[in-house]
Amino acid sequence: MSRTVTVSVQVVPLVEDSYPVVDKAIAAIAATGIKYMVTPMETVLEGTLDDCLEAVKAAHHACFEGGAQKALTFVKISDSTEGSTIDDKLAKYR
C-alpha cells in the first residue's frame, strides 16, 4: 500500500536519564527522511506504512545504541482508505 498514514511512536528507554537516549531515537527518525513532528509525549510520523514502521524500528534500535539495556516502544497507527496526514488531523486547531 502506498497511501499516507500517520503513526505515533513513543520510546521509553529504561535508563536513569532518558533524554539523551530519546534524542538519539528522534535523530534516527530524522535520518530516515520521513516527515515527523515531535510532541511532548510522542513523535508523530507521516508516510507509507512501511516507511513509518522502518522509522519506528530505527528509533527503537537507537535506544540500545544510546546505551539503554531495556526499552519500551509504543506505536499507534492511524490509517484510512483515503489516507491520513498530520495536517488533516491538526487543521481544525490551526
C-alpha positions as CSV (number, residue, x, y, z in Angstrom):
1,M,0.0,0.0,0.0
2,S,1.3,3.4,-0.8
3,R,-1.3,5.6,0.8
4,T,-0.2,8.0,3.5
5,V,-0.7,7.0,7.2
6,T,0.2,8.7,10.5
7,V,2.0,6.7,13.1
8,S,2.8,7.8,16.6
9,V,5.8,6.4,18.4
10,Q,6.9,6.8,22.0
11,V,10.2,5.2,23.0
12,V,10.8,4.7,26.7
13,P,14.4,3.8,27.4
14,L,14.7,2.3,30.8
15,V,17.7,4.3,31.9
16,E,18.2,6.9,34.7
17,D,18.5,9.9,32.3
18,S,16.3,9.1,29.3
19,Y,16.5,12.4,27.5
20,P,19.9,11.8,25.7
21,V,18.6,8.4,24.6
22,V,15.3,9.8,23.3
23,D,17.3,12.5,21.4
24,K,19.1,9.6,19.7
25,A,15.8,8.0,18.8
26,I,14.5,11.3,17.3
27,A,17.7,11.7,15.4
28,A,17.3,8.2,14.0
29,I,13.8,9.1,12.8
30,A,15.1,12.3,11.2
31,A,17.8,10.3,9.4
32,T,15.1,8.3,7.6
33,G,13.9,11.4,5.8
34,I,10.3,10.7,6.8
35,K,8.0,13.6,7.8
36,Y,7.7,13.8,11.5
37,M,6.6,16.1,14.4
38,V,8.0,15.9,17.9
39,T,5.3,16.4,20.6
40,P,5.7,16.4,24.4
41,M,4.7,12.7,24.7
42,E,5.4,11.1,21.4
43,T,6.7,11.7,17.9
44,V,4.2,11.5,15.0
45,L,5.3,10.2,11.7
46,E,3.7,10.6,8.2
47,G,4.4,8.4,5.2
48,T,3.6,5.0,3.9
49,L,3.0,2.3,6.5
50,D,6.3,0.6,5.5
51,D,8.3,3.8,5.8
52,C,6.8,4.7,9.1
53,L,7.4,1.2,10.6
54,E,11.0,1.4,9.4
55,A,11.4,4.7,11.2
56,V,9.8,3.2,14.3
57,K,12.3,0.3,14.1
58,A,15.2,2.8,13.7
59,A,14.0,4.7,16.8
60,H,13.7,1.5,18.8
61,H,17.2,0.4,17.9
62,A,18.7,3.8,18.6
63,C,17.7,3.4,22.3
64,F,20.1,0.5,22.5
65,E,22.8,2.3,20.5
66,G,22.3,5.1,23.1
67,G,23.1,2.9,26.0
68,A,19.8,1.5,27.1
69,Q,19.7,-2.1,28.2
70,K,15.9,-2.2,28.1
71,A,13.4,-0.1,26.2
72,L,9.7,0.0,25.6
73,T,8.3,1.3,22.3
74,F,4.6,2.2,21.9
75,V,3.1,2.6,18.5
76,K,-0.3,3.8,17.3
77,I,-1.3,3.7,13.6
78,S,-4.0,5.9,12.0
79,D,-5.0,4.6,8.6
80,S,-7.9,5.3,6.2
81,T,-8.7,4.2,2.7
82,E,-8.4,8.0,1.9
83,G,-5.1,8.4,3.7
84,S,-4.2,10.1,7.0
85,T,-1.9,13.1,7.4
86,I,-0.7,15.2,10.2
87,D,-2.1,18.4,8.6
88,D,-5.5,16.8,8.2
89,K,-5.5,15.9,11.9
90,L,-4.4,19.4,13.0
91,A,-6.3,21.6,10.6
92,K,-9.2,22.1,13.0
93,Y,-6.8,23.5,15.6
94,R,-4.8,25.9,13.5
